[in-house]
């Protein structure tokens, strides 16, 4: 169908890109770890923000989340 409007996805296009990128688990990680930005993140002297380090499970879950994400290929052109 011209313009791409219709019920079928073109060949080769993932049907659920959001599930491949695991968007649904971000909220679950925050809820499971009782995330509170006022307590769980700190600003370093150089201005960068990082986890406060009081919740190792939050750190581990966050690392696993980013390690498992399927971002696909990123091509850089000079």
OpenMM code with the backbone's topology and positions (N, CA, C; nanometers):
from openmm import Vec3, app, unit

residues = "UNK UNK UNK UNK UNK UNK UNK UNK UNK UNK UNK UNK UNK UNK UNK UNK UNK UNK UNK UNK UNK UNK UNK UNK UNK UNK UNK UNK UNK UNK UNK UNK UNK UNK UNK UNK UNK UNK UNK UNK UNK UNK UNK UNK UNK UNK UNK UNK UNK UNK UNK UNK UNK UNK UNK UNK UNK UNK UNK UNK UNK UNK UNK UNK UNK UNK UNK UNK UNK UNK UNK UNK UNK UNK UNK UNK UNK UNK".split()
positions = [
    Vec3(0.0854, -0.1171, 0.0000),
    Vec3(0.0000, 0.0000, 0.0000),
    Vec3(0.0902, 0.1238, 0.0000),
    Vec3(0.0679, 0.2197, -0.0858),
    Vec3(0.1510, 0.3398, -0.0914),
    Vec3(0.1467, 0.4173, 0.0404),
    Vec3(0.2613, 0.4707, 0.0800),
    Vec3(0.2677, 0.5484, 0.2032),
    Vec3(0.2893, 0.4652, 0.3275),
    Vec3(0.2843, 0.3334, 0.3158),
    Vec3(0.3120, 0.2468, 0.4295),
    Vec3(0.1997, 0.2341, 0.5294),
    Vec3(0.0790, 0.2759, 0.4956),
    Vec3(-0.0333, 0.2632, 0.5880),
    Vec3(-0.1028, 0.1314, 0.5600),
    Vec3(-0.1229, 0.0544, 0.6596),
    Vec3(-0.1870, -0.0754, 0.6438),
    Vec3(-0.1598, -0.1610, 0.7655),
    Vec3(-0.1997, -0.2849, 0.7603),
    Vec3(-0.1851, -0.3708, 0.8764),
    Vec3(-0.0593, -0.4542, 0.8794),
    Vec3(0.0148, -0.4621, 0.7705),
    Vec3(0.1315, -0.5501, 0.7661),
    Vec3(0.2607, -0.4695, 0.7672),
    Vec3(0.3599, -0.5236, 0.8354),
    Vec3(0.4914, -0.4602, 0.8371),
    Vec3(0.5690, -0.5041, 0.7136),
    Vec3(0.6476, -0.4170, 0.6561),
    Vec3(0.7300, -0.4558, 0.5415),
    Vec3(0.8282, -0.5655, 0.5822),
    Vec3(0.8728, -0.6436, 0.4851),
    Vec3(0.9681, -0.7507, 0.5135),
    Vec3(1.0957, -0.6941, 0.5738),
    Vec3(1.1490, -0.7684, 0.6700),
    Vec3(1.2752, -0.7291, 0.7304),
    Vec3(1.2630, -0.6270, 0.8421),
    Vec3(1.1430, -0.5780, 0.8669),
    Vec3(1.1232, -0.4799, 0.9740),
    Vec3(1.0762, -0.5536, 1.0987),
    Vec3(1.1449, -0.5362, 1.2099),
    Vec3(1.1016, -0.6054, 1.3319),
    Vec3(0.9625, -0.5605, 1.3739),
    Vec3(0.8816, -0.6549, 1.4171),
    Vec3(0.7454, -0.6222, 1.4574),
    Vec3(0.7419, -0.5516, 1.5923),
    Vec3(0.8348, -0.5847, 1.6793),
    Vec3(0.8326, -0.5254, 1.8116),
    Vec3(0.9711, -0.4760, 1.8486),
    Vec3(1.0079, -0.3632, 1.7960),
    Vec3(1.1400, -0.3082, 1.8244),
    Vec3(1.1521, -0.2697, 1.9719),
    Vec3(1.0422, -0.2245, 2.0327),
    Vec3(1.0491, -0.1848, 2.1730),
    Vec3(1.0781, -0.3036, 2.2632),
    Vec3(1.0248, -0.4215, 2.2314),
    Vec3(1.0544, -0.5369, 2.3155),
    Vec3(1.1974, -0.5833, 2.2942),
    Vec3(1.2511, -0.5673, 2.1720),
    Vec3(1.3906, -0.6027, 2.1480),
    Vec3(1.4822, -0.5103, 2.2251),
    Vec3(1.4404, -0.3877, 2.2460),
    Vec3(1.5215, -0.2917, 2.3208),
    Vec3(1.4895, -0.2940, 2.4693),
    Vec3(1.3952, -0.3753, 2.5103),
    Vec3(1.3614, -0.3974, 2.6506),
    Vec3(1.3135, -0.2716, 2.7219),
    Vec3(1.2365, -0.1867, 2.6542),
    Vec3(1.1862, -0.0652, 2.7179),
    Vec3(1.0989, -0.0959, 2.8386),
    Vec3(1.0279, -0.2043, 2.8354),
    Vec3(0.9343, -0.2344, 2.9436),
    Vec3(1.0055, -0.2659, 3.0744),
    Vec3(1.1309, -0.3040, 3.0724),
    Vec3(1.1967, -0.3432, 3.1958),
    Vec3(1.2544, -0.2253, 3.2741),
    Vec3(1.2695, -0.1106, 3.2126),
    Vec3(1.3237, 0.0048, 3.2856),
    Vec3(1.2391, 0.0377, 3.4071),
    Vec3(1.1101, 0.0479, 3.3856),
    Vec3(1.0198, 0.0814, 3.4961),
    Vec3(1.0212, -0.0281, 3.6022),
    Vec3(1.0268, -0.1526, 3.5592),
    Vec3(1.0302, -0.2637, 3.6545),
    Vec3(1.1546, -0.2578, 3.7418),
    Vec3(1.2689, -0.2235, 3.6840),
    Vec3(1.3928, -0.2108, 3.7614),
    Vec3(1.3783, -0.1021, 3.8668),
    Vec3(1.3228, 0.0115, 3.8274),
    Vec3(1.3071, 0.1226, 3.9209),
    Vec3(1.2117, 0.0881, 4.0347),
    Vec3(1.1019, 0.0218, 4.0015),
    Vec3(1.0035, -0.0159, 4.1030),
    Vec3(1.0608, -0.1210, 4.1970),
    Vec3(1.1223, -0.2237, 4.1404),
    Vec3(1.1761, -0.3335, 4.2211),
    Vec3(1.2822, -0.2840, 4.3200),
    Vec3(1.3573, -0.1829, 4.2792),
    Vec3(1.4646, -0.1321, 4.3639),
    Vec3(1.4241, -0.0089, 4.4451),
    Vec3(1.2963, 0.0256, 4.4430),
    Vec3(1.2455, 0.1416, 4.5180),
    Vec3(1.3295, 0.2664, 4.4884),
    Vec3(1.3487, 0.2915, 4.3599),
    Vec3(1.4326, 0.4027, 4.3152),
    Vec3(1.3768, 0.5372, 4.3601),
    Vec3(1.4632, 0.6170, 4.4195),
    Vec3(1.4300, 0.7529, 4.4605),
    Vec3(1.5452, 0.8420, 4.4148),
    Vec3(1.5233, 0.9272, 4.3153),
    Vec3(1.6336, 1.0082, 4.2625),
    Vec3(1.6955, 1.1003, 4.3668),
    Vec3(1.6209, 1.1356, 4.4700),
    Vec3(1.6747, 1.2218, 4.5756),
    Vec3(1.7747, 1.1487, 4.6647),
    Vec3(1.7690, 1.0152, 4.6634),
    Vec3(1.8557, 0.9352, 4.7487),
    Vec3(1.9559, 0.8538, 4.6668),
    Vec3(1.9126, 0.8055, 4.5503),
    Vec3(1.9892, 0.7057, 4.4764),
    Vec3(2.0891, 0.7612, 4.3752),
    Vec3(2.0869, 0.8900, 4.3484),
    Vec3(2.1873, 0.9477, 4.2597),
    Vec3(2.2548, 1.0659, 4.3281),
    Vec3(2.3789, 1.0867, 4.2931),
    Vec3(2.4563, 1.1986, 4.3480),
    Vec3(2.5298, 1.2671, 4.2335),
    Vec3(2.5607, 1.3939, 4.2546),
    Vec3(2.6387, 1.4697, 4.1565),
    Vec3(2.7829, 1.4745, 4.2056),
    Vec3(2.8729, 1.4297, 4.1183),
    Vec3(3.0148, 1.4313, 4.1526),
    Vec3(3.0695, 1.5734, 4.1455),
    Vec3(3.1918, 1.5910, 4.1932),
    Vec3(3.2562, 1.7224, 4.1914),
    Vec3(3.2726, 1.7762, 4.0496),
    Vec3(3.2901, 1.6831, 3.9529),
    Vec3(3.3067, 1.7268, 3.8136),
    Vec3(3.1735, 1.7494, 3.7429),
    Vec3(3.0629, 1.7347, 3.8154),
    Vec3(2.9312, 1.7636, 3.7605),
    Vec3(2.8559, 1.6438, 3.7056),
    Vec3(2.9239, 1.5295, 3.6910),
    Vec3(2.8559, 1.4102, 3.6409),
    Vec3(2.7662, 1.3505, 3.7476),
    Vec3(2.6590, 1.2865, 3.7026),
    Vec3(2.5644, 1.2224, 3.7933),
    Vec3(2.5938, 1.0733, 3.7930),
    Vec3(2.5911, 1.0111, 3.9111),
    Vec3(2.6130, 0.8672, 3.9209),
    Vec3(2.5271, 0.8101, 4.0332),
    Vec3(2.5151, 0.6766, 4.0347),
    Vec3(2.4421, 0.6114, 4.1422),
    Vec3(2.5153, 0.6335, 4.2737),
    Vec3(2.4402, 0.6497, 4.3805),
    Vec3(2.4987, 0.6772, 4.5112),
    Vec3(2.5744, 0.5567, 4.5671),
    Vec3(2.5420, 0.4357, 4.5198),
    Vec3(2.6136, 0.3166, 4.5643),
    Vec3(2.5523, 0.2473, 4.6837),
    Vec3(2.4341, 0.2903, 4.7249),
    Vec3(2.3691, 0.2314, 4.8422),
    Vec3(2.2833, 0.1104, 4.8072),
    Vec3(2.2612, 0.0882, 4.6770),
    Vec3(2.1760, -0.0222, 4.6327),
    Vec3(2.2483, -0.1021, 4.5246),
    Vec3(2.3251, -0.2034, 4.5649),
    Vec3(2.3993, -0.2825, 4.4668),
    Vec3(2.3091, -0.3514, 4.3641),
    Vec3(2.1888, -0.3904, 4.4064),
    Vec3(2.0986, -0.4562, 4.3117),
    Vec3(2.0536, -0.3592, 4.2024),
    Vec3(2.0289, -0.2340, 4.2382),
    Vec3(1.9936, -0.1323, 4.1389),
    Vec3(2.1075, -0.1174, 4.0382),
    Vec3(2.2303, -0.1103, 4.0874),
    Vec3(2.3472, -0.1010, 3.9998),
    Vec3(2.3563, -0.2228, 3.9074),
    Vec3(2.3426, -0.3419, 3.9642),
    Vec3(2.3554, -0.4646, 3.8852),
    Vec3(2.2434, -0.4780, 3.7830),
    Vec3(2.1194, -0.4463, 3.8242),
    Vec3(2.0059, -0.4523, 3.7314),
    Vec3(2.0235, -0.3526, 3.6171),
    Vec3(2.0737, -0.2332, 3.6488),
    Vec3(2.0944, -0.1304, 3.5465),
    Vec3(2.2026, -0.1731, 3.4487),
    Vec3(2.3105, -0.2274, 3.4992),
    Vec3(2.4175, -0.2774, 3.4113),
    Vec3(2.3669, -0.3881, 3.3202),
    Vec3(2.2914, -0.4824, 3.3763),
    Vec3(2.2376, -0.5927, 3.2975),
    Vec3(2.1411, -0.5406, 3.1909),
    Vec3(2.0607, -0.4433, 3.2261),
    Vec3(1.9650, -0.3843, 3.1317),
    Vec3(2.0376, -0.3300, 3.0090),
    Vec3(2.1410, -0.2499, 3.0311),
    Vec3(2.2125, -0.1905, 2.9184),
    Vec3(2.2938, -0.2942, 2.8417),
    Vec3(2.3455, -0.3956, 2.9097),
    Vec3(2.4221, -0.5004, 2.8422),
    Vec3(2.3337, -0.5834, 2.7496),
    Vec3(2.2058, -0.5989, 2.7841),
    Vec3(2.1143, -0.6829, 2.7079),
    Vec3(2.0383, -0.6090, 2.5979),
    Vec3(2.0488, -0.4781, 2.5934),
    Vec3(1.9741, -0.4015, 2.4930),
    Vec3(2.0217, -0.4341, 2.3526),
    Vec3(1.9284, -0.4368, 2.2611),
    Vec3(1.9582, -0.4658, 2.1218),
    Vec3(1.9458, -0.3362, 2.0431),
    Vec3(2.0538, -0.2626, 2.0365),
    Vec3(2.0525, -0.1335, 1.9688),
    Vec3(2.0725, -0.1455, 1.8188),
    Vec3(2.1191, -0.2591, 1.7733),
    Vec3(2.1498, -0.2722, 1.6314),
    Vec3(2.2853, -0.2108, 1.6025),
    Vec3(2.3133, -0.1923, 1.4777),
    Vec3(2.4428, -0.1400, 1.4359),
    Vec3(2.4381, 0.0121, 1.4288),
    Vec3(2.5436, 0.0727, 1.4766),
    Vec3(2.5568, 0.2179, 1.4669),
    Vec3(2.6741, 0.2445, 1.3735),
    Vec3(2.6455, 0.3083, 1.2629),
    Vec3(2.7503, 0.3409, 1.1657),
    Vec3(2.7876, 0.4871, 1.1779),
    Vec3(2.9151, 0.5123, 1.1841),
    Vec3(2.9634, 0.6495, 1.1898),
    Vec3(3.0292, 0.6841, 1.0574),
    Vec3(2.9941, 0.7983, 1.0059),
    Vec3(3.0511, 0.8434, 0.8787),
    Vec3(3.1359, 0.9660, 0.9041),
    Vec3(3.2582, 0.9683, 0.8512),
    Vec3(3.3453, 1.0855, 0.8717),
    Vec3(3.2924, 1.2102, 0.8051),
] * unit.nanometer
topology = app.Topology()
chain = topology.addChain("A")
for resn in residues:
    res = topology.addResidue(resn, chain)
    for name in ("N", "CA", "C"):
        topology.addAtom(name, app.Element.getBySymbol(name[0]), res)
